[in-house]
Amino acid sequence: MTSQDRPDLRIRSKVISEGVNRVPNRAMLRAVGFKDEDFKKPMIGVASTWSEVTPCNMHIDELAREAKKGAQAGGGAPLIFNTITVSDGISMGHEGMLFSLPSREIIADSIETVVNAERFDGLVAIGGCDKNTPACLMAIGRMNLPAVYVYGGTIQPGSLNGRDVNIVTAFEAVGQYHDGKMTPEELHQIECHVCPGAGACGGMYTANTMAAAAEAMGMSLPGSSSTAAIASGKADECARAGETVIQLLEKGIYPRDIMTKKAFENAITVVMALGGSTNAFLHLLAIAHSVQVDLTIDDFERIRKKVPHLADLKPSGRYMMQDLSDAGGVPAVMKLLLEAGLLHGDCITVTGHTIAENLAAVPPLRSGQNVVRPLDQPLKPTGPLVLLKGNLAPDGAVAKMSGLSRLSFTGPARVFDSEEEATEAIVSDRIRKGDVVVIRYCGPKGGPGMPEMLSVTAMIVGKGLGGDVALLTDGRFSGGSHGFVVGHVAPEAQVGGPIALLREGDIITIDSETQEINMQVSSEELEERAKQWFPPQLKHSAAVLRKYARLVSSASKGAVTDGDV
């Protein structure tokens, strides 16, 4: 039975297809290819984030056409529309990064706007770069129409002199060049080889982290998050996604049926096991807000304590997402976690089946693989994304402890009010072992836009200071960052958080075991400093950033713009 045969099916597009007053509406749709029979079918939007500005998204126009074919084959009347994307890798290290996190809201808002204006009945959303996945899921959650998310897929590793290289190799090479460890010719060779073609950055960075989270939540087809961008199966997956939306519409399964509190717990579990990006905190909180699920940063910590870190993936590990795919992919990891009782197997997914039903036929991890450790031999017995609180971050901060043997750090604060000032200090060798580099006024409001600090962390590693220097910010870190780094400090400096009261030389202690982050300054002294503090003017005059700064909430609440600030 097709959807048009179901008289009880809720079809929003009937407002366009029925009535003499809708002749002009239908006339416009005829111009884009609709026939009489199409007006009897559910209209399906295909949200494409295609763009030439980044390899993450350069192939998504082709994938969108496959999703359209699938929706047509399933009995729908699909139409493709586009939204923006921002390349995090290209915007990194300069003012362009201020626009990255705000792009998440723009993407979500634009999808919500088009789908509601056109009265679509369902949606396939296809994303690539970091902000695409959370933005698409936020829009899907707000609208609560039958929908499937498709990840455009990971890039293949580059190869240089017999070793795998990737985009983080390039960022770290800049630090090595400034330290005199690399020639200009060697640096150029790395630049020419790290990005061989289409797909999102290839380690367990933010794009792959959020794709895995989407699959764990049940919002994408099994295997979507680990299928490479150039794999032939990716096109087939898009076609199946188009067909699946029609099936969801027929079955009456909606995103809020899928994205429940238990589904978010599954997503956090998978992120912890894989050693994902700290950005998962921001994005999962924002997606939960869109579906009115009460998720807090404390939920991450509760789950972290019972989930081992299993995957030896870059940036702190040895392997790439392609290696994980070859080992069995995210479905095989989920099967392992389910068998260990760490996943909620009864959560419904876009397939119409539960997590447990989807995983029943999935093969286990490939014998002999080294990408994912056995449960009894984890990299760490608990998840690597640690929530910290203390007098420096009363509302929380996030540290990624994967690949570190050192669990605590105490040192003098080296305080900078911008990433540029900190970069200059690192390049000119003014940062020493034992320092705690503090970059503030980089939060959601203070950036504005909460920029990532991959360039800074990569330079520290390239200078040979990785693990010997701590980095603390109210901004963010790229999924490609590693080392002793703490981000998302809240409240942020721009609103008078304690990080704004820090002074050069104050002693800071970061302890991942006690989960504390404190400055050795008395409460009386902090009160005196607070009396002398006043908020600085925003650093950037761009209209979109000023509007964002007025609306955006704290990082501890997901940095959303449609809630209480």
C-alpha positions in Angstrom: 0.0 0.0 0.0 1.5 3.4 -1.0 1.0 6.6 1.0 -1.6 8.0 -1.4 -3.8 5.0 -0.7 -3.9 5.8 3.0 -6.9 8.0 3.7 -5.8 8.5 7.3 -2.4 9.6 6.5 -1.6 13.1 7.7 -0.3 15.1 4.7 0.4 18.7 5.3 0.9 19.4 1.5 -2.8 18.8 1.0 -3.2 22.5 1.8 -1.5 23.1 -1.6 -3.0 20.2 -3.6 -6.7 20.8 -2.8 -9.0 23.6 -3.6 -9.5 26.0 -6.5 -7.9 28.8 -4.5 -4.6 26.8 -4.7 -4.4 26.9 -8.5 -1.5 29.5 -8.4 0.4 27.3 -5.9 0.0 24.3 -8.1 0.9 26.2 -11.2 4.3 27.1 -9.7 5.0 23.5 -8.8 4.1 22.4 -12.4 6.9 24.7 -13.5 9.4 22.6 -11.6 8.1 19.3 -12.9 5.0 18.3 -11.0 2.2 16.3 -12.8 -1.4 15.8 -11.8 -0.5 12.6 -9.9 2.2 14.3 -7.9 -0.4 16.4 -6.1 -1.8 13.3 -4.6 1.5 12.2 -3.0 3.2 13.4 0.1 5.7 16.1 -0.6 9.2 15.3 0.7 11.9 17.9 1.1 15.5 16.9 0.5 17.8 19.3 2.4 21.2 19.4 0.7 24.2 21.1 2.2 26.1 20.9 -1.0 28.8 23.4 -1.5 32.2 23.8 -3.2 33.6 25.6 -0.2 34.7 22.4 1.5 35.6 18.8 0.5 33.2 17.7 3.3 30.2 18.8 1.1 31.5 18.9 -2.4 29.7 15.6 -3.4 26.4 16.1 -1.6 24.6 17.4 -4.7 24.9 13.9 -6.2 23.7 12.3 -2.9 20.7 14.6 -2.8 19.6 13.5 -6.3 19.9 9.8 -5.1 17.7 10.6 -2.1 15.2 12.3 -4.4 15.0 9.1 -6.6 14.4 7.0 -3.5 11.6 9.2 -2.3 10.0 9.1 -5.8 10.3 5.3 -5.9 8.7 5.1 -2.5 5.6 7.1 -3.6 6.5 10.6 -2.7 6.9 13.9 -4.6 10.3 15.1 -3.6 12.0 18.5 -4.1 15.6 19.4 -3.4 16.6 22.6 -1.6 19.9 23.9 -0.4 21.2 25.4 2.8 24.6 26.8 3.6 27.7 25.2 5.1 30.9 26.6 6.6 34.2 24.8 6.4 35.6 24.6 9.9 39.0 23.6 8.5 39.2 26.6 6.2 37.8 29.1 8.8 40.2 27.9 11.5 42.9 30.2 12.9 41.4 33.6 11.8 38.2 35.6 12.2 36.3 33.3 9.9 36.0 30.8 12.8 33.7 33.2 14.6 31.0 32.4 12.0 31.3 28.6 12.4 29.1 27.9 15.4 26.5 30.5 14.4 26.2 28.7 11.0 24.7 25.8 13.0 21.7 28.0 13.9 21.5 29.4 10.4 21.3 25.9 8.8 18.7 24.8 11.3 16.6 27.9 10.9 16.8 27.8 7.1 15.7 24.1 6.9 12.8 24.8 9.3 11.8 27.8 7.3 11.8 26.1 3.9 10.0 22.9 5.1 7.3 24.9 6.8 6.9 27.4 4.0 6.6 24.7 1.4 4.4 22.5 3.6 6.6 19.4 3.1 5.4 16.2 4.8 8.8 14.7 5.4 12.5 15.3 5.1 15.7 13.8 4.1 18.6 15.9 5.3 22.2 15.3 4.1 25.2 16.9 5.8 28.9 16.8 5.8 31.0 19.3 7.7 30.9 19.7 11.5 27.8 21.9 12.0 25.7 20.1 9.4 24.7 17.1 11.5 23.6 18.9 14.6 21.9 21.6 12.6 19.9 19.2 10.5 18.9 17.2 13.6 17.9 20.4 15.4 15.6 21.4 12.5 14.2 17.9 12.3 13.5 17.9 16.1 11.8 21.3 16.0 9.4 20.4 13.2 8.8 16.8 14.3 8.0 15.6 10.8 9.1 12.1 9.5 12.7 12.5 8.6 16.0 10.6 8.0 19.5 12.1 8.4 22.2 11.0 6.0 25.9 11.7 6.7 27.9 12.5 3.6 30.7 10.4 4.8 34.3 10.6 5.8 37.3 11.5 3.6 39.9 8.9 2.8 43.3 9.4 4.5 46.0 11.1 2.5 49.3 9.4 1.9 52.8 10.9 2.1 56.0 8.9 2.1 54.2 5.8 3.1 52.3 7.1 6.0 48.7 8.3 6.4 48.2 12.0 6.8 45.1 14.2 7.4 44.1 17.8 8.0 45.4 17.8 11.6 48.8 16.7 10.3 48.8 20.0 8.4 47.9 22.1 11.4 50.6 20.4 13.6 53.1 20.8 10.7 52.8 24.6 11.0 54.0 24.4 14.6 56.9 22.2 13.6 57.8 24.7 10.8 57.8 27.6 13.3 60.0 25.5 15.6 62.5 24.9 12.8 61.8 21.2 12.6 60.4 21.3 9.0 61.4 22.9 5.8 59.1 25.0 3.6 59.2 22.2 1.0 58.2 19.6 3.5 55.3 21.8 4.7 54.2 22.2 1.1 54.2 18.5 0.5 51.9 18.0 3.5 49.6 20.7 2.3 49.3 19.0 -1.1 48.6 15.5 0.3 46.4 15.6 3.4 43.0 16.1 1.7 42.8 13.7 -1.3 39.1 14.2 -2.2 35.5 14.4 -1.0 34.4 13.8 2.6 34.6 15.2 6.1 37.9 15.2 8.1 38.9 11.6 8.6 39.6 11.1 12.4 37.2 10.9 15.3 36.8 14.7 14.9 33.5 16.5 15.2 31.9 15.5 11.9 32.5 11.8 12.5 31.6 12.1 16.2 28.2 13.7 15.4 27.5 11.3 12.6 28.1 8.4 15.0 25.9 10.1 17.6 23.1 10.5 15.0 23.3 6.8 14.1 23.3 5.8 17.8 20.2 7.9 18.3 18.5 6.1 15.5 18.1 9.0 13.2 20.2 7.6 10.4 20.2 4.3 8.6 22.6 1.7 10.2 26.1 2.1 8.9 25.6 5.7 7.7 28.2 7.2 10.0 31.1 5.0 9.0 30.4 4.6 5.2 33.1 6.7 3.4 32.0 9.6 1.2 33.4 7.9 -2.0 32.0 4.4 -1.2 29.4 3.1 -3.7 27.1 2.2 -0.8 26.7 5.9 0.1 24.5 6.6 -3.0 22.4 3.5 -2.2 22.0 4.6 1.3 20.6 8.0 0.2 18.1 6.3 -2.1 17.0 4.1 0.9 16.7 7.1 3.1 14.3 8.6 0.6 12.2 5.5 0.6 12.4 5.3 4.4 10.8 8.7 4.9 7.7 7.5 3.1 7.6 4.4 5.3 7.9 6.6 8.4 5.1 8.7 7.2 2.9 5.6 6.6 3.8 4.2 10.0 3.3 7.4 11.9 6.8 7.4 13.4 8.1 10.9 14.2 11.5 12.3 15.3 10.4 12.8 18.9 9.4 9.1 19.0 13.0 8.3 18.2 15.0 11.1 19.9 14.1 10.2 23.5 16.1 10.6 26.6 17.3 7.0 26.3 18.3 7.7 22.7 20.5 10.6 23.8 22.0 8.3 26.4 22.9 5.9 23.6 24.5 8.7 21.6 26.6 9.8 24.6 27.6 6.1 25.2 28.9 5.7 21.7 30.7 9.1 21.7 32.5 8.1 24.9 33.4 4.6 23.6 34.8 6.1 20.4 36.6 9.0 22.1 34.7 11.6 20.3 34.9 15.4 20.1 34.1 17.7 23.1 31.8 19.5 20.7 29.4 16.6 21.3 28.4 18.3 24.5 27.3 21.5 22.8 25.5 19.8 19.9 23.7 17.0 21.8 22.4 19.6 24.3 21.2 21.7 21.4 19.5 18.8 19.7 17.9 17.7 23.0 16.6 21.3 23.4 14.9 21.0 20.0 12.9 17.9 20.9 12.2 19.1 24.5 14.3 16.4 26.1 15.7 17.3 29.5 19.4 16.6 28.9 22.1 18.3 31.0 25.9 18.3 31.1 25.7 16.2 34.2 24.1 13.4 32.2 27.3 13.2 30.2 29.3 12.7 33.3 26.9 10.1 34.7 27.2 8.0 31.5 31.0 8.6 31.1 31.7 6.8 34.4 30.3 3.5 33.2 31.5 3.5 29.5 35.0 2.5 28.7 37.0 4.3 26.0 37.6 1.6 23.4 38.5 3.1 20.0 42.1 4.0 19.3 41.2 6.8 16.9 42.9 10.1 15.9 43.5 12.8 17.0 45.0 11.1 20.2 45.0 7.6 18.8 46.5 5.8 15.8 43.6 5.1 13.4 41.2 6.9 11.1 37.5 6.5 10.5 38.2 4.5 7.4 40.0 2.0 9.6 37.0 1.8 11.9 34.8 1.2 8.9 37.1 -1.7 7.7 36.9 -3.2 11.2 33.1 -3.3 11.2 32.1 0.3 11.6 29.9 2.0 14.1 27.2 -0.8 14.0 29.8 -3.4 15.2 30.8 -1.1 18.0 27.2 -0.6 19.0 26.7 -4.4 18.9 29.6 -4.8 21.3 28.1 -2.1 23.6 24.6 -3.6 23.4 25.9 -7.0 24.4 27.7 -5.4 27.4 24.4 -3.9 28.5 25.6 -0.4 27.8 23.0 0.6 25.2 19.2 0.8 25.4 18.2 -1.8 22.8 14.5 -1.0 22.9 14.8 2.5 21.3 12.9 2.8 18.0 14.9 4.0 15.0 14.1 5.3 11.5 14.1 1.8 10.2 10.9 1.2 12.2 12.8 -1.4 14.2 14.6 -1.0 17.5 18.3 -0.7 18.1 18.5 -4.3 19.2 16.6 -5.5 16.1 18.8 -3.5 13.8 22.0 -4.9 15.4 20.8 -8.5 15.5 22.1 -9.3 12.1 25.2 -7.1 12.2 28.5 -9.0 12.2 30.8 -8.4 15.2 34.1 -6.5 14.9 36.5 -8.1 12.5 38.8 -10.7 14.0 42.3 -9.4 14.4 41.5 -5.7 14.2 43.2 -3.3 16.5 41.1 -0.2 16.1 38.6 -1.1 18.9 39.8 -2.6 22.1 38.0 -5.5 23.9 35.8 -4.4 26.7 38.2 -6.0 29.2 41.2 -4.2 27.7 40.0 -0.6 27.2 42.3 2.4 26.5 40.7 3.9 29.6 38.1 2.3 31.9 35.9 5.3 31.7 35.0 7.8 28.9 37.6 10.5 28.0 35.3 13.5 27.9 35.4 14.8 31.5 33.1 17.4 33.1 35.0 19.7 35.4 33.6 22.2 37.9 35.1 24.6 40.5 35.6 28.3 41.3 36.9 28.8 37.7 34.0 27.2 36.0 30.9 27.0 38.4 28.6 25.9 35.5 31.1 23.5 34.1 34.0 23.0 31.6 34.9 20.0 29.4 38.3 18.3 29.1 39.2 15.6 26.6 41.6 13.2 28.4 42.2 10.6 25.7 45.8 9.8 25.0 47.1 11.5 28.1 48.9 9.8 30.9 48.9 13.0 33.0 45.6 13.4 34.9 46.1 16.7 36.7 47.9 19.9 35.9 48.9 22.9 38.1 50.6 25.9 36.8 50.6 29.7 36.4 48.0 31.4 34.2 49.2 33.0 31.0 46.2 35.1 30.2 45.2 36.3 26.8 42.0 38.0 25.7 42.1 36.7 22.1 43.4 33.7 20.1 45.7 36.0 18.1 47.5 37.2 21.2 48.0 33.6 22.4 49.2 32.5 18.9 51.8 35.2 18.9 53.1 34.2 22.3 53.4 30.6 21.2 55.2 31.4 17.9 57.6 33.8 19.7 58.5 31.1 22.3 57.1 33.0 25.3 55.1 30.0 26.5 57.1 27.5 28.7 56.5 24.1 30.1 54.2 24.1 33.0 52.2 27.2 31.9 48.4 27.2 31.7 47.5 29.2 28.6 44.2 30.9 29.1 42.3 32.3 26.1 39.2 34.1 27.2 36.4 36.4 25.8 35.9 33.6 23.2 32.7 32.2 24.4 29.3 32.2 22.6 28.8 35.8 23.4 32.4 36.9 23.8 33.8 35.5 20.5 31.2 36.2 19.4 30.6 32.7 18.1 32.7 30.5 20.4 35.7 29.9 18.0 37.7 26.6 18.0 41.3 26.6 19.0 42.8 23.9 16.7 45.5 26.2 15.4 46.7 27.0 18.9 46.6 23.4 20.1 48.3 22.2 17.0 51.1 24.8 17.4 51.6 23.7 21.0 52.0 20.1 19.8 54.2 21.1 16.9 56.4 23.1 19.3 56.9 19.9 21.3 54.9 21.2 24.3 52.0 18.8 24.0 51.1 17.5 27.5 53.5 20.0 29.1 51.3 23.0 28.6 47.6 23.2 29.5 45.2 25.3 27.5 42.0 26.7 29.0 39.3 28.7 27.2 35.7 29.7 27.3 35.8 29.0 23.5 35.8 25.5 21.9 38.3 23.0 20.6 38.2 21.3 17.3 37.5 17.5 17.3 41.1 17.4 16.0 42.6 19.0 19.1 44.5 17.0 21.6 46.7 17.6 24.5 45.8 18.9 28.0 43.0 21.1 26.9 39.9 22.4 28.7 37.1 24.3 26.9 33.5 25.5 27.3 34.3 27.2 30.5 31.0 28.6 31.9 30.0 31.2 32.7 32.1 32.8 30.0 34.2 35.9 30.4 31.9 38.2 28.5 29.1 37.8 31.1 31.5 38.2 34.0 32.3 34.6 34.7 35.3 33.9 37.0 37.6 33.3 34.0 37.2 37.1 33.4 38.7 37.7 36.8 41.9 35.7 36.3 45.2 37.6 36.3 48.6 36.7 34.9 50.4 34.4 37.3 47.4 33.1 39.2 47.9 29.4 40.0 45.4 27.1 38.3 44.8 23.5 39.1 43.0 21.1 36.7 42.3 17.7 38.1 40.4 15.1 36.0 40.3 12.6 38.8 38.5 14.9 41.3 36.9 16.7 38.3 37.8 20.1 39.6 39.1 23.2 38.0 40.1 25.9 40.4 42.3 29.0 40.7 44.1 29.6 43.9 42.5 32.9 44.6 40.4 33.6 47.7 36.7 34.4 47.4 37.4 37.8 49.0 39.9 38.7 46.3 37.6 37.5 43.6 34.8 39.7 45.0 37.2 42.7 44.9 38.2 41.9 41.3 34.6 41.6 40.3 33.9 45.1 41.5 36.6 46.4 39.1 35.4 44.4 36.1 33.2 45.7 33.4 32.1 43.9 30.1 34.1 44.9 27.1 32.6 45.8 23.8 32.1 43.0 21.4 35.1 42.4 19.2 33.3 42.1 15.9 30.8 44.4 14.2 29.4 41.9 11.7 25.6 42.1 12.0 25.1 38.3 12.1 27.6 38.0 15.0 26.0 40.9 17.0 22.6 39.3 16.6 24.0 35.9 17.6 25.6 37.4 20.7 22.3 38.9 21.9 20.4 35.6 21.5 22.8 32.8 22.3 22.7 30.9 25.6 25.6 29.6 27.7 27.8 26.7 26.4 26.5 24.7 29.3 23.0 24.9 27.7 24.2 24.1 24.2 24.7 27.6 22.9 21.2 27.7 21.4 19.5 30.9 20.1 15.9 29.9 20.6 15.7 29.6 24.4 16.5 31.5 27.5 19.9 33.0 27.5 
